[in-house]
Every structure is written in C-alpha cells, then in structure tokens.
Amino acid sequence: GAGCALLLQVAHPTVAAGVEEHSNFQRDPWGRLVRTLDFTYTMVYGGPAAAARMGARLRAAHERIRGHRADGSPYHALEVEAYAWVHATLAAAIVASHARFGRPLDEDERVRFWREWLAMGRLLGIRPGELPAEWPAFRAYFERMVRERLQHTHAVDEVVRSLERPPPPPVPALERFPLLWAPGRVGGGHLLRLTTVGLLPAALRRRFGLRWTRADAWELTAVGSALRATTPLLPGSLRNTGPGYMRWRERAGVRLR
C-alpha cells in the first residue's frame, strides 16, 4: 500500500510542492524507502523514548521545508492540513491493504487502530482536533479530502513513472550487471502499478488519468487471493518483519533504539 499512500500525499498541492522542490525520491528511491522504514519501525518497535526522539526529529526536518508554488503562493510543510494529511494517508493505506491483500480489520479493530494512530501522531506534533478523533468521522474526512482538495499534480505523474520503472537497488551485482535487473524492473513495475492504482479511490484514478481495466481488477483480485493463501505459511519473521528489520539495521551500525 505504500505507493497508494504516496500518491494520496503528493496529490495535495502543498505536499506536491515540497516534494518537487526538496525530495530526492526520484534520485534515490531505495534510500528514501530505507529512511521511511527506519521511521516506521522505530515508531512502532523502538520504545517510547526512541519514538519520541524520531517524531521530534521528523517534525524538525519538516520545519525547513518551505518555498513557493508554481502560482507564486508560499507553502510550508507544517501547514496543519497538509502535515496531518500525510499521517492520515498512511492509516488509510494500511486499512485498505489489509482488506485487499490480507485479513480485513473488523470495525472494532479499525476503531482501535485509528486511536493508536492518532496517539503516534501526537509524537509527530499533530495536535488534537487536527484529525478526526474517531474512525467513522475519519472516513467522512478522507472522502471530503479526496473530493475537494486533491489535485492531479505534476508530482503525481512523477511518482507513477517512478513506480512503473523502478531503478535497481544499490546491490554490487546489479551495479556490475544492470541487465540482471530487467525482470525486476518489468515485473516489479507492473506489480507496483497494479497495487498502487488498484487501491486508489476510483474518482482519483479518473482524475489522474490512470488506466484501469476489468482485466486489471481481476489480476488484483488474484494477487490478493494468492497473498492471503500464502501468508499463513510464512515463518513469523516474514509475517512480522519489524523486529528483524531493527536487528538488521543495528548490525549495519544504525542505532534505531
């Protein structure tokens, strides 16, 4: 669901402007992915003190992101609506991904998840009232943002192109023999586009001009069925990658907790 969350984010005009002027997503997508995983896993598994430090560090980094949109109007990454929207998109993508590819969360689980997500948002500086306090109200808020605030920005097109043709990860063998990445670029790009576009609200697919056919819908359903069937067969370390990721980063010399 990460691609869907990213598209929802860069469809907001403030986020789009910040990404176009300040992000290195296109030049270093794999580095950006690792930094995102560092943030996510630290917030969930690093313990209260590490999560508080990570949240403060992330907000401080956004303090420096400011500039002017194409129409000359100023923007700042800590604008309340835009900053809270990024946090909200991750929650929406997680719930949608569970429904499509895993075990759907029931209503009680969604309510609990959203309350916990809001608590994590406090560590990022998202204050009470900046996002709906309850899950049913969040659904109405999300639909209103999609309907009234999200736009077909230049950053949307850039993200779609990057997902469709992912560059090779910084692995020595692939740097020496770039043709080895051809299957990953084609197959991975197809899968990323399928899951990203398939999780988007239909209204946004039309607004962004993204092709979506009946065959795409069938293929996405097949992917979801395959994942639901195989996930229970995986070892626990792959069903829940967080603790293993934290240990791997520590061995790499990165102190996350």
C-alpha positions as CSV (number, residue, x, y, z in Angstrom):
1,G,0.0,0.0,0.0
2,A,3.0,2.4,0.1
3,G,2.6,3.5,-3.5
4,C,-1.1,4.3,-2.9
5,A,-0.2,6.4,0.2
6,L,2.5,8.2,-1.7
7,L,0.1,9.2,-4.5
8,L,-2.5,10.3,-2.0
9,Q,0.1,12.5,-0.4
10,V,1.5,14.2,-3.5
11,A,-2.0,14.9,-4.8
12,H,-2.2,17.5,-2.0
13,P,-0.9,20.8,-3.5
14,T,1.3,21.7,-0.5
15,V,2.9,18.2,-0.3
16,A,3.4,18.2,-4.1
17,A,5.3,21.5,-4.0
18,G,7.5,20.3,-1.2
19,V,8.3,17.0,-2.9
20,E,9.1,18.7,-6.2
21,E,11.5,21.2,-4.6
22,H,13.0,19.3,-1.7
23,S,12.6,15.5,-2.1
24,N,15.2,13.1,-3.6
25,F,12.6,10.4,-4.2
26,Q,13.4,10.1,-7.9
27,R,17.2,10.2,-7.5
28,D,17.3,7.8,-4.5
29,P,14.1,5.9,-4.1
30,W,15.7,3.0,-2.3
31,G,17.4,5.3,0.2
32,R,14.1,7.0,0.7
33,L,12.4,3.6,1.3
34,V,15.0,2.7,4.0
35,R,14.6,6.0,5.8
36,T,10.8,5.5,5.7
37,L,11.2,2.0,7.2
38,D,13.6,3.4,9.8
39,F,11.0,5.9,10.8
40,T,8.1,3.4,10.8
41,Y,9.7,0.6,12.7
42,T,11.3,2.9,15.3
43,M,7.9,4.5,16.0
44,V,6.3,1.0,16.4
45,Y,9.1,-1.1,17.9
46,G,11.8,1.2,19.2
47,G,10.2,2.0,22.6
48,P,8.7,5.3,23.9
49,A,11.9,7.3,24.2
50,A,13.2,6.4,20.7
51,A,9.8,7.0,19.2
52,A,9.6,10.4,20.8
53,R,13.1,11.3,19.5
54,M,12.2,10.1,16.0
55,G,8.9,12.1,16.0
56,A,10.7,15.3,17.1
57,R,13.4,14.8,14.5
58,L,10.9,14.3,11.7
59,R,8.9,17.4,12.6
60,A,12.1,19.4,12.9
61,A,13.1,18.3,9.4
62,H,9.8,19.5,8.0
63,E,10.3,22.9,9.6
64,R,12.9,23.6,7.0
65,I,10.7,22.6,4.0
66,R,9.2,25.8,2.6
67,G,9.0,27.6,-0.7
68,H,6.6,28.9,-3.4
69,R,4.2,27.0,-5.5
70,A,4.1,27.4,-9.3
71,D,1.5,30.2,-8.9
72,G,3.8,32.1,-6.6
73,S,1.9,31.4,-3.3
74,P,4.0,30.4,-0.4
75,Y,3.8,27.0,1.3
76,H,5.3,25.4,4.4
77,A,5.4,21.6,5.1
78,L,4.0,22.2,8.6
79,E,0.7,23.6,7.3
80,V,-1.8,21.9,9.5
81,E,-3.9,20.4,6.8
82,A,-1.0,19.1,4.7
83,Y,1.1,17.7,7.6
84,A,-1.9,15.9,9.1
85,W,-3.0,14.6,5.7
86,V,0.3,12.7,5.2
87,H,-0.2,10.9,8.5
88,A,-3.8,10.1,7.6
89,T,-2.9,8.6,4.2
90,L,-0.7,6.0,5.8
91,A,-3.6,4.9,8.0
92,A,-6.0,4.7,5.1
93,A,-3.5,2.7,3.0
94,I,-2.8,0.2,5.8
95,V,-6.5,-0.4,6.4
96,A,-7.2,-0.7,2.6
97,S,-4.2,-3.1,2.2
98,H,-5.4,-5.4,4.9
99,A,-8.8,-5.5,3.2
100,R,-7.4,-6.2,-0.2
101,F,-4.3,-8.4,0.5
102,G,-4.6,-9.8,4.0
103,R,-7.2,-10.3,6.8
104,P,-9.6,-7.3,6.8
105,L,-9.8,-5.4,10.1
106,D,-13.2,-5.6,11.6
107,E,-14.9,-2.4,12.9
108,D,-13.6,-2.7,16.4
109,E,-10.0,-3.2,15.1
110,R,-10.3,-0.2,12.8
111,V,-11.5,1.9,15.7
112,R,-8.6,0.8,18.0
113,F,-6.1,1.2,15.2
114,W,-7.2,4.7,14.4
115,R,-6.9,5.7,18.1
116,E,-3.4,4.3,18.3
117,W,-2.5,6.0,15.0
118,L,-3.6,9.3,16.5
119,A,-1.5,8.7,19.6
120,M,1.5,8.1,17.4
121,G,0.6,11.3,15.6
122,R,1.0,13.2,18.9
123,L,4.7,12.3,18.8
124,L,4.9,13.9,15.3
125,G,3.3,17.1,16.6
126,I,-0.2,16.5,15.2
127,R,-2.4,18.1,17.9
128,P,-5.9,17.1,19.0
129,G,-8.5,18.3,16.6
130,E,-6.3,18.4,13.5
131,L,-7.6,14.9,12.5
132,P,-10.9,13.4,13.4
133,A,-11.0,11.8,16.8
134,E,-13.0,8.7,15.8
135,W,-12.8,6.2,12.9
136,P,-16.3,6.9,11.4
137,A,-15.5,10.6,11.2
138,F,-12.2,9.8,9.6
139,R,-13.9,8.1,6.7
140,A,-16.0,11.2,6.1
141,Y,-12.9,13.4,6.4
142,F,-11.0,11.2,3.9
143,E,-13.8,11.2,1.3
144,R,-14.0,15.0,1.6
145,M,-10.3,15.5,1.1
146,V,-10.4,13.2,-2.0
147,R,-13.4,15.1,-3.3
148,E,-12.4,18.7,-2.6
149,R,-8.6,19.0,-2.0
150,L,-6.6,16.5,-4.0
151,Q,-5.4,17.5,-7.5
152,H,-3.7,16.0,-10.4
153,T,-0.3,17.5,-9.7
154,H,3.0,17.1,-11.6
155,A,4.3,15.1,-8.6
156,V,1.5,12.5,-9.2
157,D,2.8,11.8,-12.7
158,E,6.4,11.7,-11.5
159,V,5.6,9.1,-8.8
160,V,3.6,6.9,-11.2
161,R,6.5,6.9,-13.7
162,S,9.0,6.0,-10.9
163,L,6.8,3.1,-9.7
164,E,6.3,1.8,-13.2
165,R,10.1,1.7,-13.9
166,P,11.8,1.1,-10.5
167,P,15.6,1.6,-10.7
168,P,17.8,-1.2,-9.4
169,P,18.6,-1.3,-5.7
170,P,22.2,-0.4,-4.7
171,V,23.5,-4.0,-4.8
172,P,27.0,-4.5,-6.2
173,A,26.0,-7.4,-8.5
174,L,23.3,-5.3,-10.1
175,E,25.6,-2.3,-10.5
176,R,28.1,-4.5,-12.3
177,F,25.5,-6.4,-14.4
178,P,22.5,-4.0,-14.8
179,L,20.7,-6.4,-17.2
180,L,20.1,-8.7,-14.2
181,W,17.5,-6.1,-13.0
182,A,15.4,-6.3,-16.2
183,P,13.0,-8.9,-14.8
184,G,12.7,-6.9,-11.5
185,R,12.1,-3.7,-13.4
186,V,9.4,-5.1,-15.6
187,G,7.7,-7.5,-13.2
188,G,8.1,-5.2,-10.1
189,G,7.0,-2.2,-12.0
190,H,3.9,-4.0,-13.2
191,L,3.0,-5.2,-9.7
192,L,3.7,-1.8,-8.1
193,R,1.4,-0.1,-10.6
194,L,-1.3,-2.7,-10.2
195,T,-1.4,-2.5,-6.4
196,T,-1.0,1.3,-6.3
197,V,-3.7,2.2,-8.9
198,G,-5.9,-0.6,-7.7
199,L,-6.0,0.8,-4.1
200,L,-6.8,4.3,-5.2
201,P,-10.4,5.6,-5.0
202,A,-12.0,5.3,-8.4
203,A,-12.6,9.0,-8.5
204,L,-8.9,9.7,-8.2
205,R,-8.0,7.1,-10.9
206,R,-10.2,9.1,-13.3
207,R,-8.9,12.5,-12.1
208,F,-5.3,11.3,-12.6
209,G,-6.0,9.8,-16.0
210,L,-4.8,6.3,-14.8
211,R,-5.9,3.4,-17.0
212,W,-7.8,0.7,-15.1
213,T,-9.5,-2.2,-16.9
214,R,-11.6,-5.1,-15.9
215,A,-8.5,-7.3,-16.5
216,D,-6.6,-5.2,-14.0
217,A,-9.3,-5.6,-11.4
218,W,-9.3,-9.4,-12.0
219,E,-5.5,-9.5,-11.7
220,L,-5.5,-7.5,-8.5
221,T,-8.1,-9.9,-7.0
222,A,-5.8,-12.8,-7.9
223,V,-2.8,-11.2,-6.3
224,G,-4.9,-10.6,-3.1
225,S,-6.1,-14.2,-3.1
226,A,-2.5,-15.5,-3.5
227,L,-1.2,-13.4,-0.7
228,R,-4.0,-14.4,1.7
229,A,-3.3,-18.1,0.9
230,T,0.5,-17.9,1.3
231,T,0.9,-15.6,4.2
232,P,-0.1,-18.1,6.9
233,L,2.6,-20.5,5.5
234,L,5.4,-17.9,6.0
235,P,7.7,-18.0,9.1
236,G,6.9,-15.5,11.8
237,S,9.9,-13.4,10.9
238,L,8.4,-12.7,7.5
239,R,4.8,-12.2,8.6
240,N,6.1,-9.6,11.0
241,T,9.3,-8.0,9.7
242,G,9.7,-5.2,12.2
243,P,11.9,-6.8,14.9
244,G,14.1,-8.4,12.3
245,Y,14.5,-5.1,10.5
246,M,15.5,-3.4,13.7
247,R,18.2,-6.0,14.3
248,W,19.4,-5.8,10.7
249,R,19.8,-2.0,10.9
250,E,21.7,-2.3,14.2
251,R,24.1,-4.8,12.6
252,A,24.6,-2.2,9.9
253,G,25.7,0.3,12.5
254,V,22.4,2.3,12.7
255,R,21.1,2.9,16.2
256,L,17.4,2.9,16.0
257,R,16.6,2.3,19.6
